[in-house]
Structure formats: C-alpha cells, structure tokens
C-alpha cells in the first residue's frame, strides 16, 4: 500500500491541510474505499480532489465523474481543470441537461418545462426526422451531423469551457451543444455533471453509454455532499396533486373520454380520485400534512369503482394505454409528449407496489392538495455508488460524518476524514444568546418572545455598522420578525430572500447586497439558497445573525423520517433532526470567512444552541453587541 504519490502537478502553492486531503483521495482510489471528507473553507476541495484522482486514474484507465449540485460549483470544476491542464494536459467536459444545453429547449416555452425523459423523446423524434431529410425538424442537429466537428473538439480541449461557454460557442455556429458534448464524453478524463445525471436511473444508463464505460471504471466525486441524503430521498419520492388531476381532465377534453372499466369513464375515474384526495385531506391532514393508512387509497378506489384488486389493475392498465396515446399524439404534433393521465396511472401503480418499510404515504395541502409517496431511505438512490471503483464525498459541513455515511448506505469500512480550514480561527467569532428561543412551545407560551428576538436583531443592526445577513428558520418567522426590525437598518439597503424567488431574481438581490458592501442588510432563510454556495468576501458580509436554531418543522413527514432512522440506525433524533440542523447552522456561519483576511462574527439567538457546542464552538454572550465590537477592535 502506498501512502504517497507525486502531487507535483498541483497548480498552486499548497496550503495547510491540502496534502492530507490529496492523500485521503489517493487512499480512497488505491484501496477502493469510499471516503467521506469534511474539508473546511479554504482547503481547496475541488482542486485537491481532482489532482489526486487524476494522478490515480490516468495510469489505470479510470474516469472521474465529478457531481455538483449547482452550476456555479460545476464552473469551479472547469476553472480548476484549466489550472491543472497548464501543468499536464487534461480533457474535461461539463455536461448539463437538455433544458440548459439544447437550443430548442432553452427557447421553447413548452419544452423548457419538460423533464429529461420527455425531452429525450422530443429530441429522438426530431433527430429521426432530420436523418430522413427533414432538416427543419432541428437545424442544430442537421448542422452537427453535416459539419466538421474537429474545430469544436479543439476548442473544447484547449479552452476547457464551462457548460455555458460551450453552449454559447455551439449555438453561435448553429450546432447542438448537447449532442456534441455527448460525442466528447468517451475521450474525457473528467466529466462534471449535475447530481441527477448519476442518481436518476434513466439518465445514468444513458450517461454510461455516452462515456463508454462501466460503473466500475468510475471514480465518483460528490461535491457539497451534505445535500445528498435529502436529494436522494426526494428523487425517489412521487406525488399526485389536484393540479395534476385538473390537467388530466383537460386531456380528456382534448382527446376524448373512453370507458376504462365497465360503467366507468376516464372522467369518472378522475372525479373519483379527486373525491379520494378531498377525503384524505379532510380525514388525515394535521396542520400541513398527515400520514395516510397504507391501504386507504386502494380500499377507497375499490369501494368507489366497485372493482376487485384485479379489476382495479385492469382499469389502471386501460388508463395507462390512454396516457400513452396522448403522449404519442402530442409528440406527432411537435408538442411536449407529456400526459397527466399517464402520470396519474403511473403514480397509482407505484403507490400500490412500493415497499412500506422504506416509504411513508402522506397527504398535504400547501398551494395544492396532494398525496405523496415519500421515500425515507436515501440509500435507495445511492446504491449505484457501491458498484463504482470508489466514491469521494466532500463538503465543508458534513459532520457528524458517521451519520452521513450510514444515511446513504456506505459500507461500514468507509473512511471518514476531517480537515479543518487553514484560515486563522481567531478571525471568526461565534456567540449565542440563551435569552430567547424560536421553539414553537416557547413562542406560544411567551407572547413577548417574537418581540424580544426582534429587539436583539435591532440592537445588533444598530450597534454594528457592517453588512449583515439575518438567517431565519422559516419564511413565517422571517415575516413576523423582520417587520419589527425595519427601523434598525440605519439607512442601509435592505434585501429579502422571498418564497419561490426565481434564480435570476435571487442573483439580482445578491448582486445588490454585494454592491452595497458594508452598507446592507439581507433577510434570508437558514438552509436556503443564500445560506449555501455563495461567497461574501471582505466587507460584503461581516455579521451573521441566526434568528433561531433551524430545526426541521415537526410535520408528519419529519416524524416519520425520525421513526425510520430510529428503527434503522437506533439514532432517530441524531439522524433526522440534529445532523441536518447542525449542517444548516454551519452553512449560514460559513458565509463569513472565505479567505485568510476575512473577519466575521456570528450570533445565534436561541438557547438551544448549547446542544450543538460539540460541533460548533460557540461562546455564550450576555451582551452580543459589546462582544462583537470588541472582536472587531481586536482583529483590526
């Protein structure tokens, strides 16, 4: 066993901890040992992992699949590959889905909402038509198969473009970036792609074909891996909503209302499902969701349709056939081949067959009524990792590491590595106040609690004239508390992360906040998009106020997850509550320090912070304003 490799290709002057990080990745590759790494801000996770993995893979015919959660993380991969390629040539390809790389899907109002399977069908149909002589079916594909692609390959190998840069380059030449990207994959040393490209079974099989390799040939690197457990559960979950049923009725209006069982038309069947959904809401909904008995939907369907389980199976088969007909007709007319009738039938079949030990059946009512088959076991989507040569999971906020390892089903012999940030610890101050709490019971019992939290925030904003972000556990609390702090901004620009804000609007407020460096206040959500993956260096952000420990809301879904983790791991609270809460806290606090010279202070306004002191070193404060002012004076 070797414990040292030649890292002479590392493109920077190494910082403290980087050699250890590269050695951990080398050992993961050499020993085929899945490895979980918490690597603090400034350790250069991306470049270190790529350096070590490339050193191993080059001589062994393996490939690197670098999975990212966001486009900005993917851009960072390509940036670091350019630095590495300056030392020794490496070919990396940034792949995104058709919604981002297909010129038609990017501009068509209907196609832009298509899922990967639907867009694949549209693309396949148009390519077939082009090959039969109809170049108007897709001018980009027609140009792609008729033009010399060597200049594009040279551009890719020499420039190592981001997905956005490659897409623009190809579209300017009326060529299809998605199809050309697929052509480049077999020759790539590194492919960086979104999570869904690997964890969705439909896309994964296609990706492996494009890359011309088996799972065993892959070293998989998972960036910002703290997102993976919840992502994996959501990926394996499904729901049927009142909106979906309403859209299914529109398909009946357009394509006809056949009999799907003796005496039952398709519209009748949809109406029955709407009634069952209403009954579930009325009977089982508590607050925002509720657990449905496992056999409730099936029994209601058999009772209301007067069918046996065999008769119901036949009814669903007829419904599926109708949905297929709708999809085919839409495809032939050039529309997105989506059928809500097909989706409804597919969902009900899945609902009937799911493993009750791994799923919980729920009813909810947010913007719409819905029943949901929620996956409790994130290991289901992560099983393909076990077939890879190895996998490296990394984030700056993965603790507790053993909990993460267990939750996604990694083998017991998987390694865990903790590499602290190289930045001076004295540049960051973390405080907590035990005078307030956002616990629901505390707010309910003490009618002054919300006002007291707002008073603490106002005092901090008035007393510390620096750019600050206030992180709240929920939008509801943000709306209650932030309105009480409006007079405390002292002329600073104020920004809000709002519900269902699109990416463009989010980036607009982030740019505004950054531009007002040292003179702005942002109100955001702990665990939201601003609390993760965004950098606020220097004076852009020097104060983080966390208005309450961001525990998950005790919904039926959350309680079911905790129960599942208790049965599976004997650690229900630790897995389902404490670990994700700790990661949200660390993500919010982590926005403060992004370089060796950054200074910042965080204060958690919640007495329950004491439960996280083993992971987050926070000091109790009686006077946070005075303590923070003293910190900035000492570190000036």
C-alpha positions as CSV (number, residue, x, y, z in Angstrom):
1,X,0.0,0.0,0.0
2,X,1.4,3.4,-0.9
3,X,0.8,6.4,1.3
4,X,2.5,8.9,-1.0
5,X,2.0,10.0,-4.6
6,X,3.6,12.6,-6.8
7,X,1.5,15.8,-6.4
8,X,3.9,17.9,-8.5
9,X,1.0,18.7,-10.8
10,X,-0.8,20.6,-8.1
11,X,-1.1,24.1,-9.7
12,X,-0.8,26.2,-6.5
13,X,1.4,26.8,-3.5
14,X,0.0,24.2,-1.1
15,X,-1.9,25.4,2.0
16,X,-2.1,23.6,5.3
17,X,-4.2,20.5,5.1
18,X,-4.1,20.2,1.3
19,X,-1.5,17.5,1.2
20,X,-3.6,15.5,3.7
21,X,-6.7,16.0,1.6
22,X,-5.0,14.7,-1.5
23,X,-3.6,11.7,0.3
24,X,-7.1,10.8,1.6
25,X,-8.4,10.8,-2.0
26,X,-5.4,8.8,-3.2
27,X,-6.0,6.1,-0.5
28,X,-9.7,6.1,-1.5
29,X,-8.8,5.3,-5.1
30,X,-6.0,2.8,-4.3
31,X,-7.9,0.9,-1.7
32,X,-11.4,1.1,-3.4
33,X,-12.6,2.6,-0.1
34,X,-15.5,5.0,-0.1
35,X,-14.4,8.1,1.7
36,X,-16.3,10.9,3.5
37,X,-14.4,14.2,3.9
38,X,-15.3,17.3,5.8
39,X,-12.9,19.9,4.5
40,X,-13.2,23.4,5.8
41,X,-13.4,26.6,3.8
42,X,-10.1,27.4,2.1
43,X,-8.8,23.9,1.8
44,X,-9.3,23.9,-2.0
45,X,-11.5,20.8,-2.0
46,X,-12.1,20.9,-5.8
47,X,-8.5,21.2,-7.0
48,X,-7.1,18.9,-4.3
49,X,-9.6,16.1,-5.2
50,X,-9.1,16.5,-8.9
51,X,-5.3,16.5,-8.6
52,X,-5.2,13.2,-6.6
53,X,-7.9,11.4,-8.5
54,X,-6.3,12.3,-11.9
55,X,-3.0,11.1,-10.7
56,X,-4.6,7.7,-10.0
57,X,-6.9,7.4,-12.9
58,X,-4.5,8.4,-15.7
59,X,-2.4,5.2,-15.3
60,X,-5.3,2.8,-14.7
61,X,-7.8,3.6,-17.4
62,X,-10.4,5.0,-14.9
63,X,-12.5,8.1,-15.4
64,X,-13.6,10.8,-13.0
65,X,-17.3,11.7,-12.7
66,X,-17.5,14.9,-10.7
67,X,-21.1,15.5,-9.5
68,X,-22.2,19.0,-8.5
69,X,-25.4,20.4,-7.0
70,X,-25.3,23.8,-8.7
71,X,-24.0,25.3,-11.9
72,X,-21.6,27.6,-10.0
73,X,-19.9,24.5,-8.5
74,X,-19.6,23.0,-11.9
75,X,-18.0,26.2,-13.2
76,X,-15.4,25.9,-10.4
77,X,-14.5,22.4,-11.6
78,X,-13.7,23.6,-15.1
79,X,-11.8,26.6,-13.7
80,X,-9.5,24.2,-11.7
81,X,-9.1,21.8,-14.6
82,X,-7.7,24.7,-16.6
83,X,-5.1,25.3,-14.0
84,X,-4.3,21.6,-13.8
85,X,-4.1,21.3,-17.6
86,X,-1.5,24.1,-17.7
87,X,0.8,21.6,-15.8
88,X,-0.2,18.4,-17.6
89,X,-2.9,18.2,-20.3
90,X,-6.3,17.0,-19.1
91,X,-9.6,16.9,-21.0
92,X,-12.6,17.7,-19.0
93,X,-16.2,18.1,-20.2
94,X,-19.0,20.0,-18.4
95,X,-22.4,18.3,-19.1
96,X,-25.8,19.7,-18.2
97,X,-29.3,18.5,-19.1
98,X,-31.1,19.4,-22.3
99,X,-33.1,22.1,-20.6
100,X,-29.8,24.0,-20.3
101,X,-27.9,22.8,-23.4
102,X,-30.5,22.1,-26.1
103,X,-31.0,25.3,-28.1
104,X,-34.7,24.4,-28.8
105,X,-35.5,23.5,-25.2
106,X,-33.8,26.7,-24.0
107,X,-36.1,28.9,-26.1
108,X,-39.4,27.0,-26.5
109,X,-42.0,28.0,-23.9
110,X,-43.3,24.4,-23.7
111,X,-40.1,22.4,-23.9
112,X,-38.4,24.4,-21.2
113,X,-40.7,22.8,-18.7
114,X,-40.0,19.2,-20.0
115,X,-38.4,16.6,-17.8
116,X,-35.4,14.6,-19.0
117,X,-37.5,11.7,-20.3
118,X,-39.9,13.9,-22.2
119,X,-37.1,16.0,-23.8
120,X,-35.3,12.8,-24.8
121,X,-38.4,11.7,-26.7
122,X,-38.7,15.0,-28.4
123,X,-35.0,15.0,-29.3
124,X,-35.1,11.4,-30.6
125,X,-38.1,12.2,-32.8
126,X,-36.5,15.3,-34.3
127,X,-33.2,13.6,-34.9
128,X,-35.0,10.8,-36.8
129,X,-36.8,13.3,-38.9
130,X,-33.5,15.1,-39.7
131,X,-31.9,11.8,-40.7
132,X,-34.9,11.2,-43.1
133,X,-34.2,14.5,-44.8
134,X,-36.3,17.0,-42.8
135,X,-33.6,19.4,-41.8
136,X,-36.1,21.9,-40.4
137,X,-37.0,19.4,-37.7
138,X,-33.8,20.7,-35.9
139,X,-31.4,22.9,-37.8
140,X,-28.9,22.5,-34.9
141,X,-28.7,18.7,-35.2
142,X,-28.7,18.9,-39.0
143,X,-25.6,21.2,-38.9
144,X,-24.0,19.0,-36.2
145,X,-24.0,15.9,-38.4
146,X,-23.0,17.7,-41.6
147,X,-20.2,19.9,-40.4
148,X,-16.6,19.2,-39.4
149,X,-16.5,18.9,-35.6
150,X,-12.7,19.0,-35.3
151,X,-12.7,22.8,-34.6
152,X,-15.2,22.3,-31.8
153,X,-13.1,19.4,-30.3
154,X,-10.0,21.6,-30.5
155,X,-11.9,24.4,-28.7
156,X,-13.0,22.1,-26.0
157,X,-9.6,20.5,-25.4
158,X,-7.7,23.8,-25.5
159,X,-10.2,26.0,-23.6
160,X,-11.9,23.6,-21.3
161,X,-15.1,25.7,-21.5
162,X,-17.8,25.7,-18.9
163,X,-21.2,24.3,-19.9
164,X,-22.4,27.8,-20.5
165,X,-19.4,28.8,-22.6
166,X,-19.6,25.6,-24.7
167,X,-23.3,26.1,-25.3
168,X,-22.8,29.7,-26.5
169,X,-19.9,28.6,-28.7
170,X,-22.0,25.9,-30.4
171,X,-25.2,27.9,-30.8
172,X,-23.3,30.8,-32.5
173,X,-22.3,28.2,-35.1
174,X,-25.9,26.7,-35.3
175,X,-24.7,23.5,-33.8
176,X,-26.2,21.4,-31.0
177,X,-24.0,21.7,-27.8
178,X,-25.8,18.7,-26.2
179,X,-25.1,16.3,-29.0
180,X,-21.5,17.4,-29.4
181,X,-21.0,17.2,-25.7
182,X,-22.1,13.6,-25.8
183,X,-19.6,12.9,-28.6
184,X,-16.8,14.3,-26.5
185,X,-17.6,12.2,-23.4
186,X,-15.8,9.0,-24.3
187,X,-12.5,10.9,-24.6
188,X,-12.8,12.9,-21.5
189,X,-10.7,12.3,-18.4
190,X,-13.1,14.2,-16.2
191,X,-16.9,14.7,-16.7
192,X,-18.6,17.1,-14.4
193,X,-22.4,16.8,-14.3
194,X,-25.4,17.6,-12.0
195,X,-26.4,15.0,-9.4
196,X,-29.4,13.9,-11.4
197,X,-27.2,12.6,-14.3
198,X,-25.9,9.8,-12.0
199,X,-28.6,9.3,-9.4
200,X,-31.6,9.1,-11.8
201,X,-31.5,5.5,-13.1
202,X,-33.0,6.5,-16.5
203,X,-30.3,9.1,-17.1
204,X,-27.4,7.1,-15.6
205,X,-27.7,4.3,-18.1
206,X,-27.5,6.8,-20.9
207,X,-24.6,8.6,-19.3
208,X,-22.6,5.4,-19.0
209,X,-23.3,4.6,-22.7
210,X,-22.1,8.1,-23.7
211,X,-19.0,7.8,-21.6
212,X,-18.3,4.3,-22.9
213,X,-17.5,2.9,-19.5
214,X,-18.9,0.8,-16.7
215,X,-19.7,1.9,-13.2
216,X,-16.6,0.0,-12.0
217,X,-14.5,2.3,-14.2
218,X,-15.7,5.5,-12.4
219,X,-14.2,7.4,-9.5
220,X,-17.2,9.4,-8.4
221,X,-16.6,12.7,-6.6
222,X,-19.7,14.2,-4.9
223,X,-19.4,17.9,-4.1
224,X,-21.4,19.7,-1.4
225,X,-22.4,16.1,-0.3
226,X,-24.4,17.4,2.7
227,X,-27.2,17.8,0.2
228,X,-27.2,14.2,-1.0
229,X,-29.3,12.5,1.7
230,X,-32.3,14.8,1.3
231,X,-31.8,15.0,-2.5
232,X,-31.8,11.2,-2.7
233,X,-35.0,10.9,-0.8
234,X,-36.8,13.5,-2.9
235,X,-35.6,11.8,-6.1
236,X,-37.2,8.5,-5.1
237,X,-40.5,10.2,-4.0
238,X,-43.6,10.9,-6.0
239,X,-46.9,12.8,-5.6
240,X,-50.3,13.1,-7.2
241,X,-51.8,16.6,-6.8
242,X,-55.1,18.2,-7.5
243,X,-53.4,20.3,-10.2
244,X,-52.2,17.1,-11.9
245,X,-55.8,15.7,-11.9
246,X,-57.1,19.0,-13.3
247,X,-54.6,18.8,-16.1
248,X,-55.7,15.1,-16.7
249,X,-59.2,16.4,-17.1
250,X,-58.0,18.8,-19.8
251,X,-56.5,15.9,-21.7
252,X,-59.9,14.2,-21.6
253,X,-61.5,17.4,-23.0
254,X,-58.9,17.3,-25.9
255,X,-58.6,13.6,-26.6
256,X,-61.9,12.1,-25.6
257,X,-63.5,10.3,-22.6
258,X,-63.3,6.5,-23.2
259,X,-64.6,3.8,-20.8
260,X,-61.7,2.5,-18.8
261,X,-63.8,-0.1,-17.0
262,X,-67.4,-1.3,-17.3
263,X,-69.6,1.6,-16.4
264,X,-66.6,3.9,-15.6
265,X,-65.4,6.5,-18.0
266,X,-61.9,8.1,-17.6
267,X,-63.5,11.4,-16.5
268,X,-65.5,9.4,-13.8
269,X,-62.2,7.8,-12.6
270,X,-60.5,11.2,-12.4
271,X,-63.5,12.5,-10.4
272,X,-63.2,9.6,-8.0
273,X,-59.6,10.4,-7.4
274,X,-60.4,14.0,-6.7
275,X,-63.0,12.8,-4.2
276,X,-60.5,10.5,-2.5
277,X,-58.0,13.3,-2.3
278,X,-60.6,15.5,-0.7
279,X,-61.4,12.7,1.8
280,X,-57.8,12.2,2.7
281,X,-57.4,15.9,3.4
282,X,-60.5,16.0,5.5
283,X,-59.7,12.9,7.5
284,X,-55.9,12.8,7.9
285,X,-54.5,16.3,7.4
286,X,-53.0,17.8,10.5
287,X,-51.6,21.3,10.1
288,X,-49.8,21.0,6.7
289,X,-49.6,17.2,6.2
290,X,-50.7,13.9,7.6
291,X,-50.0,10.1,7.4
292,X,-52.4,8.1,5.3
293,X,-53.1,4.4,6.2
294,X,-51.2,2.2,3.8
295,X,-54.3,0.7,2.2
296,X,-56.5,3.8,2.3
297,X,-56.3,4.8,-1.4
298,X,-56.6,1.2,-2.7
299,X,-59.7,0.5,-0.5
300,X,-61.3,3.8,-1.5
301,X,-60.7,3.0,-5.2
302,X,-62.2,-0.5,-4.9
303,X,-65.2,0.8,-3.0
304,X,-65.9,3.7,-5.2
305,X,-65.4,1.9,-8.5
306,X,-67.0,-1.4,-7.3
307,X,-63.9,-3.3,-8.5
308,X,-61.8,-6.0,-7.0
309,X,-58.0,-5.6,-6.9
310,X,-57.8,-7.5,-10.2
311,X,-60.4,-5.2,-11.8
312,X,-58.6,-2.1,-10.5
313,X,-55.4,-3.4,-12.1
314,X,-57.2,-3.7,-15.4
315,X,-58.6,-0.2,-15.0
316,X,-55.1,1.2,-14.4
317,X,-53.9,-0.6,-17.5
318,X,-56.5,1.0,-19.7
319,X,-55.7,4.4,-18.2
320,X,-52.0,3.8,-18.9
321,X,-52.8,2.9,-22.5
322,X,-54.8,6.2,-22.9
323,X,-51.9,8.2,-21.5
324,X,-49.5,6.6,-24.0
325,X,-51.9,7.6,-26.8
326,X,-51.9,11.2,-25.5
327,X,-48.1,11.2,-25.4
328,X,-47.8,9.8,-28.9
329,X,-50.3,12.3,-30.3
330,X,-48.5,15.2,-28.7
331,X,-45.2,14.0,-30.0
332,X,-46.5,13.7,-33.5
333,X,-47.8,17.3,-33.4
334,X,-44.4,18.6,-32.2
335,X,-45.6,19.2,-28.6
336,X,-44.0,18.1,-25.3
337,X,-45.0,14.4,-25.0
338,X,-46.5,14.8,-21.5
339,X,-49.6,13.1,-20.3
340,X,-51.1,13.8,-16.9
341,X,-53.4,10.8,-17.3
342,X,-50.3,8.6,-17.9
343,X,-48.6,10.2,-14.8
344,X,-51.6,9.6,-12.7
345,X,-51.8,5.9,-13.6
346,X,-48.0,5.5,-13.2
347,X,-48.2,7.1,-9.7
348,X,-51.0,4.8,-8.6
349,X,-49.2,1.7,-9.8
350,X,-46.1,2.9,-7.9
351,X,-48.2,3.7,-4.8
352,X,-49.6,0.2,-4.8
353,X,-46.2,-1.6,-5.2
354,X,-43.9,0.5,-3.0
355,X,-42.0,-1.1,-0.1
356,X,-43.8,0.1,3.0
357,X,-40.6,-0.3,5.1
358,X,-38.9,2.4,3.0
359,X,-41.8,4.8,2.2
360,X,-44.5,6.7,4.0
361,X,-47.8,7.7,2.5
362,X,-48.8,11.3,3.1
363,X,-51.5,13.8,2.4
364,X,-50.6,17.5,2.2
365,X,-52.1,20.9,1.4
366,X,-49.8,23.7,0.6
367,X,-50.6,25.6,-2.6
368,X,-52.5,22.5,-3.7
369,X,-53.8,19.2,-2.3
370,X,-51.7,16.2,-2.9
371,X,-50.9,12.6,-1.8
372,X,-47.3,11.7,-1.7
373,X,-45.2,8.5,-1.5
374,X,-42.2,9.9,0.4
375,X,-39.0,7.9,0.4
376,X,-37.5,7.6,3.8
377,X,-34.3,5.7,2.8
378,X,-31.7,7.8,0.9
379,X,-29.7,4.7,0.4
380,X,-32.0,3.5,-2.4
381,X,-30.9,6.2,-4.9
382,X,-27.3,5.9,-3.7
383,X,-26.9,2.1,-4.3
384,X,-25.1,2.5,-7.7
385,X,-22.2,4.1,-5.8
386,X,-21.4,0.7,-4.4
387,X,-20.6,-0.6,-7.9
388,X,-18.2,2.3,-8.7
389,X,-14.4,1.9,-8.3
390,X,-14.8,4.3,-5.4
391,X,-16.6,7.4,-4.3
392,X,-15.4,10.6,-2.5
393,X,-18.0,12.6,-0.6
394,X,-16.9,16.1,0.4
395,X,-18.3,19.2,1.9
396,X,-17.3,21.9,4.4
397,X,-20.4,20.9,6.5
398,X,-20.7,17.1,6.7
399,X,-20.5,16.5,10.5
400,X,-21.5,14.2,12.0
401,X,-19.6,12.1,9.5
402,X,-20.7,8.7,10.7
403,X,-24.3,9.8,10.4
404,X,-23.8,10.8,6.8
405,X,-22.1,7.5,6.0
406,X,-24.9,5.5,7.5
407,X,-27.7,7.5,6.0
408,X,-26.7,6.9,2.3
409,X,-25.7,3.3,2.9
410,X,-22.0,3.4,2.5
411,X,-20.1,0.3,3.7
412,X,-19.0,0.1,7.4
413,X,-15.4,0.2,6.3
414,X,-15.8,3.5,4.5
415,X,-13.3,6.1,5.8
416,X,-14.1,9.5,7.4
417,X,-11.6,12.4,7.3
418,X,-11.9,15.8,9.0
419,X,-9.6,18.5,7.6
420,X,-10.0,22.0,9.3
421,X,-9.9,25.2,7.4
422,X,-6.4,26.7,7.0
423,X,-7.8,30.2,7.8
424,X,-6.9,31.8,11.2
425,X,-9.6,30.7,13.7
426,X,-9.2,33.9,15.6
427,X,-10.7,35.8,12.6
428,X,-14.1,34.3,13.4
429,X,-16.3,34.8,16.5
430,X,-19.4,32.7,17.2
431,X,-21.7,33.6,20.0
432,X,-25.1,32.5,21.2
433,X,-27.7,34.1,23.5
434,X,-29.8,31.9,25.8
435,X,-32.3,34.7,26.5
436,X,-34.5,33.8,23.6
437,X,-35.7,30.8,21.6
438,X,-37.7,30.1,18.4
439,X,-39.0,26.8,19.8
440,X,-42.7,26.7,18.9
441,X,-43.8,26.0,22.5
442,X,-41.7,28.9,23.9
443,X,-43.2,31.3,21.4
444,X,-46.7,30.0,22.2
445,X,-46.2,30.3,25.9
446,X,-44.5,33.7,25.9
447,X,-46.3,36.3,23.8
448,X,-43.3,38.7,24.1
449,X,-40.8,36.2,22.6
450,X,-41.0,37.4,19.0
451,X,-40.7,41.0,20.1
452,X,-37.6,40.1,22.2
453,X,-35.9,38.3,19.3
454,X,-36.7,41.4,17.1
455,X,-35.2,43.6,19.8
456,X,-32.0,41.6,19.8
457,X,-31.7,41.8,16.0
458,X,-32.4,45.5,16.0
459,X,-29.8,46.1,18.7
460,X,-27.2,44.2,16.6
461,X,-28.0,46.0,13.4
462,X,-27.9,49.4,15.1
463,X,-24.8,48.8,17.1
464,X,-22.7,47.1,14.5
465,X,-22.5,49.2,11.3
466,X,-21.4,46.4,8.9
467,X,-23.1,44.4,6.2
468,X,-25.2,41.7,7.8
469,X,-27.3,38.7,6.9
470,X,-30.1,37.6,9.2
471,X,-31.0,33.9,8.8
472,X,-34.4,32.7,9.9
473,X,-35.6,29.1,10.4
474,X,-38.6,29.7,8.2
475,X,-40.4,32.3,6.0
476,X,-43.2,32.5,8.5
477,X,-40.8,33.6,11.2
478,X,-38.9,35.9,8.8
479,X,-42.2,37.7,8.1
480,X,-43.1,38.0,11.8
481,X,-39.7,39.2,13.0
482,X,-38.2,41.2,10.1
483,X,-41.2,43.6,10.0
484,X,-40.3,44.6,13.6
485,X,-36.7,45.4,12.7
486,X,-37.4,47.8,9.8
487,X,-36.3,50.9,11.8
488,X,-32.9,49.3,12.7
489,X,-31.3,49.4,9.3
490,X,-29.9,52.9,9.9
491,X,-30.1,53.8,6.2
492,X,-28.6,50.6,4.9
493,X,-30.1,48.9,1.9
494,X,-32.4,46.0,2.9
495,X,-32.9,42.9,0.8
496,X,-35.1,39.8,1.2
497,X,-34.9,36.2,0.0
498,X,-38.6,35.5,-0.8
499,X,-40.7,32.4,-1.3
500,X,-40.5,30.9,-4.8
501,X,-38.0,33.5,-5.9
502,X,-36.5,32.5,-9.3
503,X,-32.8,32.2,-9.8
504,X,-32.5,35.5,-11.8
505,X,-34.3,37.5,-9.1
506,X,-32.2,35.8,-6.4
507,X,-28.9,36.8,-8.1
508,X,-30.2,40.3,-8.6
509,X,-30.6,40.8,-4.8
510,X,-27.3,39.1,-4.2
511,X,-25.6,41.5,-6.5
512,X,-27.3,44.4,-4.9
513,X,-26.2,43.3,-1.5
514,X,-22.6,42.8,-2.6
515,X,-22.5,46.1,-4.4
516,X,-23.6,47.9,-1.2
517,X,-20.6,46.3,0.6
518,X,-20.5,47.3,4.2
519,X,-23.9,49.1,4.0
520,X,-26.6,46.4,3.5
521,X,-28.8,44.0,5.4
522,X,-30.2,40.8,3.9
523,X,-33.0,38.7,5.4
524,X,-32.7,35.1,4.3
525,X,-33.5,31.5,5.2
526,X,-31.1,29.1,7.0
527,X,-30.8,26.2,4.6
528,X,-32.0,28.4,1.7
529,X,-30.1,29.3,-1.4
530,X,-28.3,32.3,0.1
531,X,-27.0,30.3,3.1
532,X,-25.2,27.9,0.8
533,X,-22.8,28.1,-2.0
534,X,-22.5,31.9,-2.2
535,X,-19.3,33.8,-1.2
536,X,-19.4,37.2,0.5
537,X,-15.7,38.1,0.9
538,X,-14.2,41.1,2.8
539,X,-16.7,43.7,3.8
540,X,-19.5,42.2,1.7
541,X,-20.6,40.3,4.9
542,X,-19.1,40.6,8.3
543,X,-22.1,39.8,10.6
544,X,-24.4,36.7,10.6
545,X,-27.4,36.8,12.8
546,X,-29.1,33.5,13.1
547,X,-32.6,34.2,14.5
548,X,-33.3,30.8,15.9
549,X,-31.8,27.3,15.6
550,X,-33.3,26.0,12.3
551,X,-34.7,22.7,13.5
552,X,-37.0,21.0,10.9
553,X,-40.7,21.6,11.4
554,X,-42.3,18.6,13.3
555,X,-44.5,17.6,10.4
556,X,-45.9,14.1,9.8
557,X,-43.2,13.6,7.2
558,X,-40.4,14.7,9.6
559,X,-41.8,12.5,12.4
560,X,-41.9,9.5,10.0
561,X,-38.3,10.1,9.0
562,X,-37.2,10.2,12.6
563,X,-39.1,7.0,13.3
564,X,-37.5,5.3,10.3
565,X,-34.0,6.4,11.4
566,X,-34.7,5.2,14.9
567,X,-35.6,1.7,13.6
568,X,-32.8,1.5,11.0
569,X,-29.9,3.1,12.9
570,X,-31.1,3.4,16.5
571,X,-30.5,7.2,16.2
572,X,-33.7,8.8,15.1
573,X,-33.1,12.2,16.7
574,X,-29.5,12.4,15.7
575,X,-30.1,11.4,12.0
576,X,-33.4,13.2,11.2
577,X,-33.1,16.3,13.4
578,X,-29.7,17.1,14.9
579,X,-27.5,16.4,11.9
580,X,-29.4,18.4,9.3
581,X,-29.9,21.2,11.7
582,X,-26.2,21.3,12.5
583,X,-25.4,21.5,8.8
584,X,-27.8,24.4,8.3
585,X,-26.1,26.3,11.1
586,X,-22.6,25.6,9.8
587,X,-23.6,26.7,6.3
588,X,-25.0,30.0,7.5
589,X,-22.0,30.7,9.7
590,X,-19.7,29.6,6.9
591,X,-20.7,32.5,4.7
592,X,-18.5,34.8,6.9
593,X,-14.9,33.6,6.2
594,X,-13.9,32.9,2.6
595,X,-10.2,34.0,2.7
596,X,-7.3,34.4,5.0
597,X,-8.0,38.0,5.6
598,X,-11.8,37.9,6.1
599,X,-13.1,38.6,9.6
600,X,-16.6,38.0,10.8
601,X,-18.9,37.4,13.7
602,X,-22.0,35.2,14.1
603,X,-24.5,35.3,16.8
604,X,-27.2,32.6,17.3
605,X,-30.3,33.9,19.1
606,X,-31.5,30.7,20.6
607,X,-30.7,29.0,23.9
608,X,-30.9,25.6,22.2
609,X,-27.6,26.3,20.5
610,X,-26.0,24.7,23.6
611,X,-26.9,21.3,22.1
612,X,-24.5,21.9,19.1
613,X,-21.4,23.0,21.1
614,X,-19.6,19.7,20.4
615,X,-19.6,20.5,16.7
616,X,-19.7,24.3,16.6
617,X,-17.6,26.2,19.1
618,X,-19.9,29.0,20.3
619,X,-19.5,31.2,23.3
620,X,-22.4,32.3,25.5
621,X,-22.9,36.0,25.5
622,X,-24.7,38.4,27.8
623,X,-24.0,41.4,25.6
624,X,-23.5,40.4,21.9
625,X,-23.1,44.0,20.6
626,X,-20.3,44.7,23.0
627,X,-18.6,41.4,22.5
628,X,-18.7,41.7,18.7
629,X,-17.5,45.3,18.7
630,X,-14.6,44.2,20.9
631,X,-13.8,41.4,18.5
632,X,-13.6,43.7,15.5
633,X,-11.4,46.2,17.5
634,X,-9.0,43.3,18.5
635,X,-8.7,42.0,15.0
636,X,-8.5,45.3,13.1
